[in-house]
Structure formats: C-alpha cells, structure tokens
Amino acid sequence: MVGMDGKPQGELKLPSVFSTEVNEGLVARAAISDQTKKYQPKGSYIWAGLETSARYRGRKEDYGSNKNRGMAKLPHEIQPGGKFGKVKRIPSAVKGRRAFPPKVETRIIEEINKKEYAVALKSAIAATANENLVKARGHALGSVKVPIVVSKDAENVAKTKDVQKMLLAIGIGADLERARKVRRRSGVGSRKGGKRYPKSAIVIATKDSKLLKAARNIAGVDVADVEKLSVLSLAPGAKAGRLAIYTQGAIEKLSAM
C-alpha cells in the first residue's frame, strides 16, 4: 500500500478474490454482454412507405389494370381520370419501404447467466493483479507493481489537480501520457471523424468517496464504485488486465466477496 505521495505505507493483505484463476474467455463474454446492454434499440416507422394512394393494379382482369400498357405492373399512385402515377410502396421505388428494416423487437443483448457473470467479475478483478495481463493490454507500468492500493486518505481528495499529482507520484505518468494520444480510426471510420481514445487506469473507491468525482475528468482515467463494479469497466474492449488503483476502503469491501 502507498500513500498519496507515492511512498510505501505498510503492507496490506489482498482479499482472496485476487487469487481467482483468470478465465479470459469468460471475461470477454461478460464484457460483451455489458456492452450490448448499452445499445439503443432501433426500429423503422410502422407506416413507412405506406402513406400513399399507390396500389397494385396488375392483375389480368382487374378493373383499371395496367396490363398491356407497356409499363411495369407495380403499385402506382392513383390519379384522376384513371391515370397511373409514380411507383410507390416497394423497396426499389423512390421513398418506398426498406426491404429489411431494423426492428425494435430484435434481441440485441448478449445474455449471460448470473453465476457465470459473478465468476467473470472475480476473474476480471484478479486480472488487475496479473502484471503480464496488464502489460499485454498496453499499459506503461515501468517499475510499478500491481495492483496499486492507496491509503484511505486518498478518498478525501476533492480536486482533480490533486488527483493528478497523486497519480504521478504513484508512478503511472507514462500511462497517463499514453492515454492522451488520441488516434484516428483507419478505413471508413477515419472519414467519419472516428477517433480512438486509449484507456488508462481505473480508480476504484467506496461509494461516498470524493475521489470518484475528482478523478473522472482526467483523460483515459475512469472511476468506479467498488460495490457497482462491472466486467466491462475492468476489461474494456473485452480484454482483461486493466491497470487498477484501489483505495484501502475498496479493498476492505472486496474482502466480503
């Protein structure tokens, strides 16, 4: 455990959850499940393309049929004098219906069993203490040992600049600098203004901690209430091993898992 100045402040026994065997496949499934729960259901207007007078009059003996008129036997607008207007309604027509529009009843959430998710969450927490996995995610650790645990005093930090100083004192300045380098997406995404924002550390504290509000404005840094941890926050992009900073209070809460 370290203090706000980055100096060691004694030893702290980690909870048994950090000894959980890391199942990267299960963590990925749970992270994708979390991600799909944030999707916005989409659907088309129920009467899209149908608000028109057009109807099909191509049947052979139908009254007013367009048979033998040298025109497509498709739904045409009804005009005065029995004339035929533009083709409407069908997908190939201007302002026609879409062939296969999105539907709000489509199941877009990847479900996962509650017990599986609980195991995945423990596995994701344990991955934050695995130096190889943390480095594999691209975090610049240097000589820092994971997981990083700070004293309870850190939970009273109320200003972002003070949190920034604390993170630099801990020794993750290189990782914070890496997260500031926003990258443009390749291919079609680059032409649509798409950008990639690297993830740095996640600060995990207790519910009423002032630190949660103070740290959330730092580029690449996320915050999380220890009682509301999600797999996606610990494994962005469905890849386990995020650099995590726990407060002493958060570690005490994890002991109950």
C-alpha positions in Angstrom: 0.0 0.0 0.0 1.2 3.5 -0.9 0.3 7.0 0.3 -0.7 10.0 -1.7 3.0 10.9 -2.1 3.7 7.5 -3.6 5.8 6.3 -0.6 5.1 2.9 0.9 2.8 2.9 4.0 2.9 -0.7 5.2 1.6 -3.9 3.8 -2.0 -4.9 3.2 -3.3 -8.4 2.7 -5.2 -8.7 -0.5 -8.6 -10.4 -0.4 -9.0 -14.0 -1.8 -10.8 -12.7 -4.9 -7.3 -11.7 -6.3 -6.3 -15.3 -6.2 -9.1 -16.3 -8.6 -8.0 -18.1 -11.7 -8.3 -15.7 -14.7 -10.6 -17.0 -17.4 -10.1 -14.6 -20.3 -12.8 -16.2 -22.4 -15.4 -15.8 -19.8 -14.4 -12.2 -19.0 -14.7 -11.4 -22.7 -18.2 -12.8 -22.9 -19.3 -10.9 -19.8 -17.8 -7.7 -21.1 -19.6 -8.0 -24.4 -22.8 -8.7 -22.5 -22.3 -5.4 -20.6 -21.6 -3.6 -23.8 -24.7 -4.8 -25.6 -26.9 -3.6 -22.7 -25.9 0.0 -23.6 -27.1 -0.3 -27.2 -30.1 1.8 -28.3 -32.9 -0.4 -29.8 -33.7 0.8 -33.4 -36.8 0.4 -35.5 -38.5 2.0 -38.5 -41.8 3.8 -38.6 -44.6 1.2 -38.8 -46.3 3.0 -41.7 -43.0 3.9 -43.6 -43.6 3.9 -47.3 -47.3 3.0 -47.0 -48.7 6.6 -46.6 -49.6 6.8 -50.3 -52.5 6.1 -52.6 -50.4 3.6 -54.7 -51.8 0.1 -55.1 -51.1 -2.9 -57.3 -53.4 -3.0 -60.3 -51.6 -5.5 -62.5 -54.0 -8.4 -62.1 -55.1 -9.6 -65.5 -58.8 -8.9 -65.3 -58.7 -6.3 -62.6 -60.7 -3.1 -63.1 -58.3 -0.4 -64.3 -55.5 -2.9 -64.8 -52.3 -1.7 -66.3 -51.9 -4.8 -68.4 -50.8 -4.3 -72.0 -50.0 -0.7 -71.4 -46.2 -1.0 -71.8 -45.5 -0.2 -68.2 -44.3 -2.1 -65.1 -47.1 -3.9 -63.3 -46.1 -2.4 -59.9 -48.0 -0.4 -57.3 -48.7 3.0 -58.9 -50.2 6.2 -57.4 -53.9 6.6 -58.2 -54.5 9.9 -60.2 -57.7 11.5 -61.6 -59.1 10.1 -64.8 -57.8 6.6 -64.2 -54.2 7.7 -64.8 -51.2 6.0 -63.3 -48.7 7.9 -61.1 -45.3 7.1 -59.8 -44.4 3.7 -58.5 -44.5 3.7 -54.6 -44.5 1.3 -51.6 -42.0 -1.3 -52.9 -38.3 -1.2 -51.8 -37.0 -0.4 -55.3 -39.2 2.7 -55.6 -38.3 6.3 -54.5 -39.5 6.8 -50.9 -40.6 3.1 -50.8 -40.3 0.8 -47.8 -37.0 -0.7 -46.8 -36.6 -4.3 -47.7 -35.4 -5.4 -44.2 -35.7 -2.5 -41.8 -34.3 -2.7 -38.2 -37.0 -3.9 -35.7 -37.3 -2.9 -32.1 -38.1 -6.4 -31.0 -34.8 -7.7 -32.3 -32.7 -9.2 -29.4 -29.5 -7.2 -29.3 -28.4 -8.1 -25.8 -26.0 -11.0 -25.4 -27.3 -12.7 -22.3 -25.1 -14.4 -19.7 -26.0 -16.4 -16.6 -25.8 -14.6 -13.3 -23.4 -17.2 -11.8 -21.2 -17.0 -14.8 -21.1 -13.2 -14.6 -20.2 -13.4 -10.9 -17.2 -15.7 -11.8 -16.3 -13.4 -14.7 -16.3 -10.4 -12.4 -14.0 -12.1 -9.9 -11.8 -13.2 -12.8 -11.6 -9.6 -14.1 -10.6 -8.3 -10.6 -7.9 -11.0 -10.3 -6.6 -10.0 -13.8 -5.8 -6.5 -12.5 -3.2 -8.1 -10.2 -1.6 -10.0 -13.1 1.4 -8.0 -14.3 1.6 -9.9 -17.6 -2.0 -9.3 -18.5 -1.8 -5.6 -17.5 1.3 -5.1 -19.8 -0.4 -7.1 -22.6 -3.2 -4.5 -22.6 -0.6 -1.9 -23.4 -0.3 -0.2 -20.1 3.0 1.5 -19.4 3.9 0.2 -15.9 7.6 0.8 -15.6 8.6 -0.3 -12.1 5.1 -0.1 -10.6 3.7 -3.2 -9.1 0.1 -4.2 -9.5 -2.5 -4.0 -8.1 -2.0 -0.4 -6.8 -3.5 0.2 -3.4 -3.6 3.7 -1.9 -4.3 4.7 1.7 -7.7 5.9 2.9 -6.6 9.5 2.8 -6.9 9.4 -1.0 -10.7 9.1 -0.7 -10.9 12.7 0.7 -9.2 14.2 -2.4 -11.7 16.6 -3.9 -9.7 18.4 -6.6 -8.6 16.9 -10.0 -5.2 18.6 -9.9 -4.5 16.9 -6.5 -5.5 13.5 -8.0 -3.2 14.2 -11.0 -0.3 14.8 -8.6 -1.1 11.6 -6.7 -1.1 9.5 -9.9 2.2 11.0 -11.0 3.7 10.3 -7.5 2.5 6.7 -7.8 4.5 6.3 -11.0 1.9 5.9 -13.8 2.7 9.2 -15.5 3.8 7.4 -18.7 0.5 5.5 -18.9 -1.5 8.8 -18.4 0.6 10.4 -21.2 -0.1 7.4 -23.5 -3.9 7.8 -22.9 -3.7 11.5 -24.0 -2.7 10.5 -27.5 -6.0 10.2 -29.3 -5.7 8.1 -32.5 -7.8 8.3 -35.6 -9.5 5.2 -36.8 -8.4 3.6 -40.0 -10.5 3.0 -43.1 -14.1 4.2 -43.4 -14.1 5.2 -39.7 -11.4 7.9 -40.3 -13.6 9.6 -42.9 -16.5 9.8 -40.4 -14.4 11.6 -37.8 -13.9 8.4 -35.8 -11.3 8.5 -33.0 -9.8 6.0 -30.6 -9.4 7.1 -27.0 -6.8 4.8 -25.2 -7.8 3.7 -21.7 -5.5 4.4 -18.7 -6.1 3.5 -15.1 -9.5 2.9 -13.4 -9.8 4.3 -9.8 -11.9 2.1 -7.6 -13.1 3.6 -4.3 -16.1 3.4 -1.9 -19.5 4.9 -2.6 -19.2 8.3 -0.8 -15.6 8.9 -1.8 -14.8 12.4 -3.1 -12.1 10.8 -5.2 -14.6 9.4 -7.6 -15.8 12.8 -8.7 -12.3 14.4 -8.7 -10.6 11.7 -10.9 -13.2 11.3 -13.6 -12.0 14.4 -15.7 -8.5 13.0 -16.3 -8.0 11.8 -19.8 -8.2 8.0 -20.1 -9.0 7.6 -16.4 -12.3 6.0 -15.3 -13.8 5.8 -11.8 -16.0 3.1 -10.3 -17.8 2.4 -7.0 -16.4 -0.8 -5.7 -20.0 -2.1 -4.9 -21.0 -1.4 -8.5 -18.1 -2.9 -10.4 -18.8 -4.2 -13.9 -16.7 -6.5 -16.0 -16.7 -4.0 -18.9 -15.1 -1.3 -16.7 -12.3 -3.8 -15.7 -11.9 -5.2 -19.2 -12.6 -2.5 -21.9 -12.7 -4.0 -25.3 -13.4 -7.4 -23.7 -9.7 -7.7 -22.8 -8.8 -8.5 -19.2 -5.9 -6.9 -17.3 -6.7 -3.2 -16.8 -4.5 -1.1 -14.7 -6.5 -0.5 -11.5 -5.9 1.7 -8.5 -7.8 0.6 -5.4 -8.3 2.6 -2.2 -7.8 0.9 1.1 -11.6 1.1 1.7 -12.3 -0.6 -1.6 -10.0 -3.5 -0.7 -11.9 -3.9 2.6 -15.2 -4.1 0.7 -13.7 -6.7 -1.7 -12.9 -8.9 1.2 -16.6 -9.7 1.5 -16.8 -11.1 -2.0 
